[in-house]
């Protein structure tokens, strides 16, 4: 679930990204940590990369409209 600030609580400049919290089963998180270690990046980077690829696969036209 993503919680966004009310319009009155937002600063004039919108943030460049939105923070969220995700829970993973232990085995999946261990795998994410392994991938991150092999790529020398953070688990957050791996999750963002996977999410971008998933969205592009599900809605190919969405990617074109956001560029």
OpenMM code with the backbone's topology and positions (N, CA, C; nanometers):
from openmm import Vec3, app, unit

residues = "UNK UNK UNK UNK UNK UNK UNK UNK UNK UNK UNK UNK UNK UNK UNK UNK UNK UNK UNK UNK UNK UNK UNK UNK UNK UNK UNK UNK UNK UNK UNK UNK UNK UNK UNK UNK UNK UNK UNK UNK UNK UNK UNK UNK UNK UNK UNK UNK UNK UNK UNK UNK UNK UNK UNK UNK UNK UNK UNK UNK UNK UNK UNK UNK UNK UNK UNK".split()
positions = [
    Vec3(0.0830, -0.1163, 0.0000),
    Vec3(0.0000, 0.0000, 0.0000),
    Vec3(0.0883, 0.1237, 0.0000),
    Vec3(0.0620, 0.2172, -0.0877),
    Vec3(0.1381, 0.3403, -0.0970),
    Vec3(0.0581, 0.4516, -0.0308),
    Vec3(0.1221, 0.5240, 0.0579),
    Vec3(0.0569, 0.6357, 0.1241),
    Vec3(0.1182, 0.7647, 0.0731),
    Vec3(0.0355, 0.8538, 0.0226),
    Vec3(0.0842, 0.9815, -0.0287),
    Vec3(0.0406, 1.0936, 0.0639),
    Vec3(0.1210, 1.1976, 0.0676),
    Vec3(0.0876, 1.3134, 0.1498),
    Vec3(-0.0302, 1.3875, 0.0884),
    Vec3(-0.1078, 1.4512, 0.1740),
    Vec3(-0.2180, 1.5339, 0.1257),
    Vec3(-0.1604, 1.6522, 0.0498),
    Vec3(-0.2342, 1.7070, -0.0471),
    Vec3(-0.1818, 1.8199, -0.1236),
    Vec3(-0.1311, 1.9341, -0.0361),
    Vec3(-0.1977, 1.9622, 0.0749),
    Vec3(-0.1552, 2.0705, 0.1623),
    Vec3(-0.0245, 2.0391, 0.2351),
    Vec3(0.0112, 1.9100, 0.2440),
    Vec3(0.1332, 1.8695, 0.3139),
    Vec3(0.2532, 1.8604, 0.2201),
    Vec3(0.2309, 1.8641, 0.0918),
    Vec3(0.3390, 1.8524, -0.0050),
    Vec3(0.4144, 1.9837, -0.0175),
    Vec3(0.5425, 1.9720, -0.0437),
    Vec3(0.6190, 2.0931, -0.0698),
    Vec3(0.5866, 2.1400, -0.2113),
    Vec3(0.6296, 2.2599, -0.2443),
    Vec3(0.6007, 2.3145, -0.3769),
    Vec3(0.6644, 2.2292, -0.4864),
    Vec3(0.7824, 2.1778, -0.4612),
    Vec3(0.8496, 2.0907, -0.5582),
    Vec3(0.8153, 1.9456, -0.5263),
    Vec3(0.7610, 1.8752, -0.6222),
    Vec3(0.7281, 1.7339, -0.6031),
    Vec3(0.8571, 1.6532, -0.5868),
    Vec3(0.8566, 1.5506, -0.5022),
    Vec3(0.9758, 1.4669, -0.4882),
    Vec3(1.0033, 1.3916, -0.6185),
    Vec3(1.1291, 1.3600, -0.6412),
    Vec3(1.1668, 1.2874, -0.7622),
    Vec3(1.1269, 1.1408, -0.7548),
    Vec3(1.1039, 1.0916, -0.6350),
    Vec3(1.0612, 0.9527, -0.6189),
    Vec3(0.9713, 0.9414, -0.4958),
    Vec3(0.9043, 0.8290, -0.4860),
    Vec3(0.8161, 0.8019, -0.3733),
    Vec3(0.8690, 0.6811, -0.2985),
    Vec3(0.8730, 0.6902, -0.1690),
    Vec3(0.9219, 0.5801, -0.0858),
    Vec3(0.8070, 0.4856, -0.0547),
    Vec3(0.8369, 0.3557, -0.0529),
    Vec3(0.7373, 0.2558, -0.0171),
    Vec3(0.8053, 0.1460, 0.0648),
    Vec3(0.7267, 0.0632, 0.1258),
    Vec3(0.7792, -0.0470, 0.2048),
    Vec3(0.7220, -0.1773, 0.1497),
    Vec3(0.8084, -0.2746, 0.1321),
    Vec3(0.7673, -0.4037, 0.0767),
    Vec3(0.8252, -0.5138, 0.1641),
    Vec3(0.7452, -0.6152, 0.1914),
    Vec3(0.7924, -0.7315, 0.2666),
    Vec3(0.8084, -0.8487, 0.1708),
    Vec3(0.9202, -0.9195, 0.1843),
    Vec3(0.9490, -1.0355, 0.0997),
    Vec3(0.9626, -1.1594, 0.1864),
    Vec3(0.9238, -1.2748, 0.1341),
    Vec3(0.9529, -1.3993, 0.2057),
    Vec3(1.1055, -1.4119, 0.2199),
    Vec3(1.1522, -1.4722, 0.3284),
    Vec3(1.2971, -1.4802, 0.3537),
    Vec3(1.3794, -1.5358, 0.2367),
    Vec3(1.3313, -1.6415, 0.1737),
    Vec3(1.4085, -1.7020, 0.0657),
    Vec3(1.4211, -1.6060, -0.0536),
    Vec3(1.3154, -1.5352, -0.0862),
    Vec3(1.3197, -1.4396, -0.1965),
    Vec3(1.4137, -1.3242, -0.1631),
    Vec3(1.4073, -1.2745, -0.0390),
    Vec3(1.4964, -1.1654, 0.0001),
    Vec3(1.6425, -1.2098, -0.0048),
    Vec3(1.6698, -1.3327, 0.0377),
    Vec3(1.8067, -1.3858, 0.0298),
    Vec3(1.8561, -1.3854, -0.1144),
    Vec3(1.7675, -1.4221, -0.2065),
    Vec3(1.8034, -1.4225, -0.3484),
    Vec3(1.8287, -1.2809, -0.3977),
    Vec3(1.7456, -1.1862, -0.3557),
    Vec3(1.7661, -1.0458, -0.3937),
    Vec3(1.9007, -0.9951, -0.3420),
    Vec3(1.9343, -1.0320, -0.2185),
    Vec3(2.0640, -0.9918, -0.1622),
    Vec3(2.1799, -1.0510, -0.2423),
    Vec3(2.1657, -1.1749, -0.2840),
    Vec3(2.2694, -1.2395, -0.3631),
    Vec3(2.2875, -1.1693, -0.4977),
    Vec3(2.1766, -1.1387, -0.5638),
    Vec3(2.1823, -1.0668, -0.6925),
    Vec3(2.2481, -0.9309, -0.6727),
    Vec3(2.2084, -0.8595, -0.5682),
    Vec3(2.2652, -0.7271, -0.5405),
    Vec3(2.4153, -0.7362, -0.5152),
    Vec3(2.4564, -0.8348, -0.4390),
    Vec3(2.5994, -0.8513, -0.4092),
    Vec3(2.6775, -0.8799, -0.5367),
    Vec3(2.6238, -0.9677, -0.6223),
    Vec3(2.6924, -1.0014, -0.7477),
    Vec3(2.7038, -0.8806, -0.8407),
    Vec3(2.6019, -0.7953, -0.8403),
    Vec3(2.6014, -0.6764, -0.9273),
    Vec3(2.6671, -0.5558, -0.8604),
    Vec3(2.7013, -0.5705, -0.7303),
    Vec3(2.7611, -0.4623, -0.6515),
    Vec3(2.6699, -0.3400, -0.6470),
    Vec3(2.5417, -0.3673, -0.6191),
    Vec3(2.4409, -0.2625, -0.6037),
    Vec3(2.3587, -0.2953, -0.4792),
    Vec3(2.2646, -0.2082, -0.4457),
    Vec3(2.1777, -0.2326, -0.3307),
    Vec3(2.0580, -0.3201, -0.3696),
    Vec3(1.9958, -0.3782, -0.2677),
    Vec3(1.8723, -0.4547, -0.2914),
    Vec3(1.7669, -0.3610, -0.3493),
    Vec3(1.7622, -0.2376, -0.3015),
    Vec3(1.6648, -0.1405, -0.3536),
    Vec3(1.6842, -0.1203, -0.5038),
    Vec3(1.8091, -0.1144, -0.5495),
    Vec3(1.8357, -0.0966, -0.6923),
    Vec3(1.7824, -0.2173, -0.7705),
    Vec3(1.8053, -0.3373, -0.7182),
    Vec3(1.7573, -0.4586, -0.7849),
    Vec3(1.6050, -0.4563, -0.7957),
    Vec3(1.5378, -0.4175, -0.6884),
    Vec3(1.3914, -0.4119, -0.6881),
    Vec3(1.3413, -0.3062, -0.7875),
    Vec3(1.4036, -0.1869, -0.7887),
    Vec3(1.3630, -0.0827, -0.8844),
    Vec3(1.3828, -0.1302, -1.0282),
    Vec3(1.4973, -0.1926, -1.0548),
    Vec3(1.5265, -0.2423, -1.1896),
    Vec3(1.4234, -0.3462, -1.2327),
    Vec3(1.3931, -0.4400, -1.1444),
    Vec3(1.2952, -0.5444, -1.1755),
    Vec3(1.1566, -0.4841, -1.1961),
    Vec3(1.1217, -0.3855, -1.1152),
    Vec3(0.9905, -0.3221, -1.1266),
    Vec3(0.9766, -0.2481, -1.2590),
    Vec3(1.0806, -0.1753, -1.2977),
    Vec3(1.0780, -0.1046, -1.4268),
    Vec3(1.0602, -0.2022, -1.5425),
    Vec3(1.1297, -0.3151, -1.5371),
    Vec3(1.1185, -0.4160, -1.6432),
    Vec3(0.9789, -0.4790, -1.6441),
    Vec3(0.9232, -0.5028, -1.5271),
    Vec3(0.7891, -0.5611, -1.5175),
    Vec3(0.6856, -0.4661, -1.5764),
    Vec3(0.6916, -0.3397, -1.5393),
    Vec3(0.5957, -0.2420, -1.5910),
    Vec3(0.6104, -0.2276, -1.7421),
    Vec3(0.7326, -0.2232, -1.7918),
    Vec3(0.7549, -0.2121, -1.9364),
    Vec3(0.6980, -0.3331, -2.0103),
    Vec3(0.7079, -0.4502, -1.9482),
    Vec3(0.6551, -0.5718, -2.0092),
    Vec3(0.5022, -0.5730, -2.0082),
    Vec3(0.4421, -0.5247, -1.9004),
    Vec3(0.2967, -0.5250, -1.8877),
    Vec3(0.2299, -0.4163, -1.9704),
    Vec3(0.2915, -0.2989, -1.9755),
    Vec3(0.2353, -0.1839, -2.0474),
    Vec3(0.3425, -0.1194, -2.1337),
    Vec3(0.3748, -0.1787, -2.2483),
    Vec3(0.4821, -0.1250, -2.3337),
    Vec3(0.4592, 0.0204, -2.3749),
    Vec3(0.3344, 0.0623, -2.3950),
    Vec3(0.3082, 0.1995, -2.4371),
    Vec3(0.3284, 0.2986, -2.3232),
    Vec3(0.3169, 0.2527, -2.1983),
    Vec3(0.3373, 0.3401, -2.0833),
    Vec3(0.4788, 0.3963, -2.0830),
    Vec3(0.5769, 0.3137, -2.1155),
    Vec3(0.7158, 0.3560, -2.1173),
    Vec3(0.7378, 0.4686, -2.2187),
    Vec3(0.6742, 0.4586, -2.3346),
    Vec3(0.6896, 0.5608, -2.4372),
    Vec3(0.6289, 0.6931, -2.3926),
    Vec3(0.5168, 0.6896, -2.3204),
    Vec3(0.4494, 0.8117, -2.2798),
    Vec3(0.5179, 0.8838, -2.1660),
    Vec3(0.6069, 0.8145, -2.0919),
    Vec3(0.6749, 0.8771, -1.9804),
    Vec3(0.8116, 0.9328, -2.0173),
    Vec3(0.8528, 0.9145, -2.1394),
    Vec3(0.9852, 0.9633, -2.1803),
    Vec3(0.9754, 1.0968, -2.2471),
] * unit.nanometer
topology = app.Topology()
chain = topology.addChain("A")
for resn in residues:
    res = topology.addResidue(resn, chain)
    for name in ("N", "CA", "C"):
        topology.addAtom(name, app.Element.getBySymbol(name[0]), res)
